[in-house]
C-alpha cells in the first residue's frame, strides 16, 4: 500500500514537472523574437505604402486624362458659344453623330439659337416697318406745314391744310394704337386678365363702335341657331382684346366692300362657338392669302383702302391667345369670309 502511494506521488510529481517544463517552453517561445518574420513584415509594409502611392498617382493621372477626354465636347461648346453674339446668331454648335447627353445639349442649344435668331429678325423687321409707316405721315405733315408757312394764305386754305394734317395725325394715332394692341396680344396668357364673356353682347358693342367711327358702314349680326344655353355663347377671355379682333374683322369687311357692308353669323357646336365674318367685297388674291396674317404685310388690294397691315396679324394673335382658330376663305371680286372658333364654357 505504501509502495502504491509512493508511486502515485512520484507520477504526480513527474506530471507537474512536465507541465512546468511545457509552460516554460511556451513562455520562452512566445517571448522570443522572430527577426526574419519582422523583417518580412517591414518589407511588406514598405511595399504596400509604395504601391498605394503609385496606384494613387496612376488613378489621378488616368482620371485627369479621362475627364479631359470626356469634357472635350463641353469645352468645344463653351468656345463656340463665346463666339456667338447678336451680330452672328447664324452660327451653330456642332451636334456630332452621337446620341448622348452632350449631343442633346448641343441640339437643345441650337434650337434655342433658332428661336433667338427668328426673334431678332422679327424685331428688326418690326422696327423697320414701324419706321417706314411713321415716316410717311410725319413727312406729309412736315411738308404740308412747310408749304403753308412759306407764304400768307386764305382762311380756307389754312383750314384745308389743317384737315390734311389732322388726317395724317389720326393715321399716326391708329398706328400707335395698333402697335400697343399688338404688343399686348403678344403677352403670355398668364399676364392677361380672363373672365367669362358673352360673345353676342361683345359683338353688339363692337358693331356700335364700328358704326360710330364709320357712319356709312353697315354691319348685320345673324344667329344661325336658336340659343338653348347661354354657355354656348360664353367664352373665357379678355373683352378688350376680343373686341379689337372683332372690330378689325368687321371694319375690314366693310372697308373692302363697295357697299361698305359686312355680316357676322353666330353658331355653335358641343365644343366651340363659331363666328363667320363675311363680306361681298373685292376679295383677296390667292398669292396674298398665305401672308395676310404677317405683321405689316399688305396685299395687292392695298390701293383700295388705307391701312398699316397690323389688323389681321393682331387678330390672329388674339384668337391664338384665346386658344381659338382663325381661317379665311376668299375669292377675288366675290368676297371674303373669316371663320373664328373659340372654345365656349
PyMOL commands that set and color helices and strands:
alter all, ss='L'
color gray80, all
select helices_A, chain A and resi 2-31+35-83+101-149+155-185+189-191+199-213+230-233+239-255+286-289+300-303+311-321
alter helices_A, ss='H'
color red, helices_A
select strands_A, chain A and resi 195-198+218-223+234-237+261-268+272-279+325-331+335-343
alter strands_A, ss='S'
color yellow, strands_A
deselect
rebuild
show_as cartoon
